[in-house]
Amino acid sequence: MKEVIEKILVSTDGSPESESAFAAIMPLVRAYAPEVAVLYVFEDPESSFMPPARIAKACGALRSTNVNAYLELREGMPAEEILK
């Protein structure tokens, strides 16, 4: 039985270091064409509900190559939200 990857979660904090995750998933994206959820969690409830521009740009770049990608924003503790 061939295993299929249907969904990939990329959690990112918007730092240049976290952007390496996007390059790392590309072989899987090419092989399996999964849905890609890009998750950004902000801790401060008074902060803007807008992700850093780098995250929106990376998600947009995935979509521009016909990857089924979407950006999900959540408020809370990053580790807890990632596990949810």
C-alpha positions as CSV (number, residue, x, y, z in Angstrom):
1,M,0.0,0.0,0.0
2,K,1.4,3.4,-1.0
3,E,1.2,6.0,1.6
4,V,-0.1,9.4,0.6
5,I,0.5,12.7,2.3
6,E,-2.7,14.7,2.2
7,K,-1.8,17.7,4.4
8,I,1.3,19.5,5.6
9,L,1.3,21.9,8.5
10,V,4.0,24.6,8.3
11,S,4.1,26.6,11.5
12,T,6.1,29.8,11.2
13,D,7.0,32.8,13.3
14,G,7.9,35.0,10.4
15,S,11.7,34.8,11.0
16,P,14.1,34.1,8.1
17,E,15.1,30.9,9.9
18,S,11.5,29.6,9.8
19,E,11.3,30.2,6.1
20,S,13.6,27.2,5.5
21,A,10.5,25.0,6.2
22,F,9.0,26.1,2.9
23,A,12.0,24.8,0.9
24,A,12.0,21.7,3.0
25,I,8.4,20.7,2.1
26,M,8.8,21.2,-1.6
27,P,9.9,17.7,-2.5
28,L,6.8,16.4,-0.6
29,V,4.6,19.0,-2.3
30,R,5.8,17.9,-5.7
31,A,5.4,14.2,-5.0
32,Y,2.0,14.2,-3.3
33,A,0.3,17.5,-4.0
34,P,-1.0,17.9,-0.4
35,E,-2.9,20.7,1.1
36,V,-0.5,23.1,2.9
37,A,-1.6,24.9,6.0
38,V,0.6,27.8,7.0
39,L,0.0,28.5,10.6
40,Y,1.0,31.8,12.4
41,V,0.2,32.1,16.1
42,F,0.4,35.5,17.8
43,E,0.5,35.7,21.6
44,D,-0.4,39.3,22.2
45,P,-4.2,39.8,21.9
46,E,-3.7,43.5,21.4
47,S,-1.4,42.9,18.4
48,S,-2.6,43.3,14.9
49,F,-4.4,40.2,13.5
50,M,-2.2,40.5,10.4
51,P,0.7,38.1,9.9
52,P,4.2,39.3,9.1
53,A,4.5,40.2,5.4
54,R,7.1,37.5,4.9
55,I,4.5,34.8,5.9
56,A,1.8,36.1,3.6
57,K,4.3,36.4,0.8
58,A,5.5,32.8,1.3
59,C,2.0,31.4,1.3
60,G,1.2,33.5,-1.8
61,A,4.2,32.1,-3.5
62,L,3.0,28.5,-2.8
63,R,-0.4,29.4,-4.3
64,S,1.1,30.9,-7.3
65,T,2.7,27.6,-8.1
66,N,-0.7,25.9,-7.9
67,V,-0.2,24.5,-4.4
68,N,-3.4,24.3,-2.4
69,A,-2.1,26.5,0.4
70,Y,-3.9,28.6,2.9
71,L,-2.8,30.9,5.8
72,E,-4.3,30.2,9.3
73,L,-4.0,32.8,12.0
74,R,-4.5,32.0,15.7
75,E,-4.2,33.7,19.0
76,G,-2.6,31.9,21.9
77,M,0.5,30.1,23.0
78,P,2.3,28.8,19.9
79,A,3.1,25.3,21.2
80,E,-0.5,24.7,22.2
81,E,-2.0,26.1,19.0
82,I,0.4,24.0,16.9
83,L,-0.7,20.8,18.7
84,K,-4.4,21.7,18.2
